[in-house]
Amino acid sequence: MDEKLNMSIRRFLKKVGITSQNEIEKAWKDNKLVKVKMVLTIEELGLKHTIEGEIGED
């Protein structure tokens, strides 16, 4: 993979990670376990990738 593309992707994903964590922390109530879903969409590439999971304590 091209190094410039690789760095561009990494910068974007870092921004996604940091801003997502901040938004979750702002919205967090005293929930012990919540379901989460993240959808990555790149229309120009025909890409739609979904990640599902849970965060919190059991």
GISUL-V153164 format. One record per helix or strand of 2 or more residues. SS is the DSSP state (alpha for helix, beta for strand). FROM is the first residue (numbers start at 1). TO is the last residue. If there is no record, write none. Layout:
SS | FROM | TO
SS | FROM | TO
//
This chain:
alpha | 3 | 27
beta | 33 | 42
alpha | 43 | 45
beta | 47 | 56
//
